[in-house]
Amino acid sequence: MPYLLSFHWGWLVGSLLLGLAMGWISVVQRGNGTSKVTARWLAVVAAALVGVALARVVPGRFGYWLDLGLIIFACYLVGCTIGAWLRDIVVSRSQPAG
């Protein structure tokens, strides 16, 4: 893990910044979003992948890619959350009180 963080820090910061931008933009979208069933399936898949990575079931290069992909995805999600939160703060301040 420390090797992934020290060697790929640029990619991790890039995914965080991309997530920040997407979180900022996505608040404006007025789409339907993901259904609850799809969201549950995605959560199960993500939890299974994290479980496989923690149990070190996948050896070698593919295990390395799995770990790296999960860390990049986590950085992206953190960036999305921060971007949406910052956008909410900015939009709520610009609305008139009433």
Beta strands, then each sheet from edge to edge (+ up, - down):
end
